[in-house]
């Protein structure tokens, strides 16, 4: 078993080095690894389509499952057979004469999808619209920032405040919260205003408003890009870990 | 320094930088430093949620990633499984993505965590009695929609081979017994490298408490969901996963020897204990230290490149 694992990992390392060799320059070793990878992915997907998808989610539902052990028999539902010709119609897109048939499965999918969208849109964005209505005026000046919801006992351990005291703190808007909310609201409104293309924004104020939105969008894109760079580095680090920790068993 | 030096610096072959990156990240893997960190609110909420959910309710894990994002997502899933297994929470997992190997990759991670627990003399999770794998669903929208409508129909007819060798209907197993709808699950966690989290929010966030673990590319898009409380917490990228491992070791608002509190999350009321047994600091801790080295190299290269460009311009102007 250990020998099998070593061979498996060695093949992984061979292809890792092969795929990274393109960083030096385009070469045949890289192309070889790339083609093997693509071939494997296509072959694996083909098998998985049957074993993990069609068999479980279509074939068994159509033919039923016999009783076994404590499990009762599950009757088949032969209407599932209708799905096969409908799905196969999709391939008629290749035929000049019969390509109208490919529109049947596309129509079914589009119909189902469109019907769900109203509800989905609201479930996805409704809470966000509600959450964007943030108060920008402080309701108390007793403290600039929101006090902690705990205190310390004599031993120095944290003790939560009484529910009433915590509720009072939670119900108030403190100055720093109001400032933070204000920045949020300005960012939201200016960024949205950038996408108003239906009419020309006239006047210095409106144009500046629009420019602020553009700059804030750029700040957002910068943060997104930074996060993406970190993600990419994590992939390189993992490949190094694969070689050093898992294959060579060093530094574990 | 003269223009020739800056010129030379500007023309350093990119492959030299690649070699330096490989050498430095390789060295970094051997350091394994526990870096003090201010955990994100989203990670703290996620950890607190995982540590507080009812252990008698199963958790749904949707795992939509493959080897291409192993650096982040494998650390995420390992971390999640360690918490679930230590807290003895049963779970059901499946993949809802068109990436065919996703389910197999997750199955391999479960096996690997089980081997780790066996080596530490901890309880090993058994398929059928402690967890169930449902396989691959190629369309996340369709899978989540049918789960929302009727979980018994969405997963109906499936059986699992129990430890005694018999096949049993999944709804008769100790994992899913008593589950009739999504609301019967304690929590749903989406471990993803793509937009499948959007579909889960659209279809399921009003049916079950939803959380997520995503790559650094996807994580910024999860923030609006978290702020609108559609996600009850999430771990974003390697940082989010390191946060989780750090809290698994130190807890939240939890005083250790000498009364020192490592994670002081004011937003979380009360104390959340550390994991207690099993591995806590693991893959993300190792990679997070290494990430600092890689990012330092990046910043160094950007600064040197810019300084060289300006110095070169200045030297050329001086020469004219």
HADDOCK unambig.tbl for C-alpha pairs under 7 A between the chains (distance, minus, plus):
assign (segid A and resid 24 and name CA) (segid B and resid 15 and name CA) 6.38 0.50 0.50
assign (segid A and resid 45 and name CA) (segid B and resid 100 and name CA) 5.20 0.50 0.50
assign (segid A and resid 48 and name CA) (segid B and resid 100 and name CA) 6.06 0.50 0.50
assign (segid A and resid 52 and name CA) (segid B and resid 135 and name CA) 5.64 0.50 0.50
assign (segid A and resid 52 and name CA) (segid B and resid 136 and name CA) 5.42 0.50 0.50
assign (segid A and resid 53 and name CA) (segid B and resid 136 and name CA) 6.16 0.50 0.50
assign (segid A and resid 53 and name CA) (segid B and resid 137 and name CA) 6.32 0.50 0.50
assign (segid A and resid 68 and name CA) (segid B and resid 167 and name CA) 6.62 0.50 0.50
assign (segid A and resid 69 and name CA) (segid B and resid 166 and name CA) 6.23 0.50 0.50
assign (segid A and resid 69 and name CA) (segid B and resid 167 and name CA) 6.67 0.50 0.50
assign (segid A and resid 70 and name CA) (segid B and resid 168 and name CA) 6.49 0.50 0.50
assign (segid A and resid 71 and name CA) (segid B and resid 168 and name CA) 5.36 0.50 0.50
assign (segid A and resid 71 and name CA) (segid B and resid 169 and name CA) 5.59 0.50 0.50
assign (segid A and resid 74 and name CA) (segid B and resid 157 and name CA) 6.31 0.50 0.50
assign (segid A and resid 120 and name CA) (segid B and resid 202 and name CA) 4.93 0.50 0.50
assign (segid A and resid 120 and name CA) (segid B and resid 203 and name CA) 6.46 0.50 0.50
assign (segid A and resid 123 and name CA) (segid B and resid 202 and name CA) 5.29 0.50 0.50
assign (segid A and resid 124 and name CA) (segid B and resid 201 and name CA) 6.09 0.50 0.50
assign (segid A and resid 124 and name CA) (segid B and resid 202 and name CA) 4.78 0.50 0.50
assign (segid A and resid 127 and name CA) (segid B and resid 228 and name CA) 5.69 0.50 0.50
assign (segid A and resid 128 and name CA) (segid B and resid 224 and name CA) 6.84 0.50 0.50
assign (segid A and resid 128 and name CA) (segid B and resid 228 and name CA) 5.09 0.50 0.50
assign (segid A and resid 131 and name CA) (segid B and resid 228 and name CA) 5.21 0.50 0.50
assign (segid A and resid 148 and name CA) (segid B and resid 266 and name CA) 6.32 0.50 0.50
assign (segid A and resid 149 and name CA) (segid B and resid 269 and name CA) 6.70 0.50 0.50
assign (segid A and resid 159 and name CA) (segid B and resid 270 and name CA) 6.86 0.50 0.50
assign (segid A and resid 160 and name CA) (segid B and resid 269 and name CA) 6.29 0.50 0.50
assign (segid A and resid 160 and name CA) (segid B and resid 270 and name CA) 5.89 0.50 0.50
assign (segid A and resid 224 and name CA) (segid B and resid 220 and name CA) 6.49 0.50 0.50
assign (segid A and resid 227 and name CA) (segid B and resid 216 and name CA) 5.13 0.50 0.50
assign (segid A and resid 227 and name CA) (segid B and resid 217 and name CA) 6.10 0.50 0.50
assign (segid A and resid 228 and name CA) (segid B and resid 216 and name CA) 5.54 0.50 0.50
assign (segid A and resid 228 and name CA) (segid B and resid 217 and name CA) 4.68 0.50 0.50
assign (segid A and resid 230 and name CA) (segid B and resid 216 and name CA) 6.66 0.50 0.50
assign (segid A and resid 231 and name CA) (segid B and resid 215 and name CA) 6.40 0.50 0.50
assign (segid A and resid 231 and name CA) (segid B and resid 216 and name CA) 4.87 0.50 0.50
assign (segid A and resid 231 and name CA) (segid B and resid 217 and name CA) 6.37 0.50 0.50
assign (segid A and resid 231 and name CA) (segid B and resid 237 and name CA) 6.57 0.50 0.50
assign (segid A and resid 233 and name CA) (segid B and resid 291 and name CA) 6.79 0.50 0.50
assign (segid A and resid 234 and name CA) (segid B and resid 71 and name CA) 5.21 0.50 0.50
assign (segid A and resid 234 and name CA) (segid B and resid 72 and name CA) 6.47 0.50 0.50
assign (segid A and resid 234 and name CA) (segid B and resid 291 and name CA) 6.79 0.50 0.50
assign (segid A and resid 235 and name CA) (segid B and resid 69 and name CA) 6.44 0.50 0.50
assign (segid A and resid 235 and name CA) (segid B and resid 70 and name CA) 6.97 0.50 0.50
assign (segid A and resid 235 and name CA) (segid B and resid 71 and name CA) 4.77 0.50 0.50
assign (segid A and resid 237 and name CA) (segid B and resid 25 and name CA) 6.17 0.50 0.50
assign (segid A and resid 237 and name CA) (segid B and resid 287 and name CA) 6.59 0.50 0.50
assign (segid A and resid 238 and name CA) (segid B and resid 71 and name CA) 4.72 0.50 0.50
assign (segid A and resid 240 and name CA) (segid B and resid 26 and name CA) 6.01 0.50 0.50
assign (segid A and resid 241 and name CA) (segid B and resid 29 and name CA) 6.84 0.50 0.50
assign (segid A and resid 251 and name CA) (segid B and resid 30 and name CA) 5.20 0.50 0.50
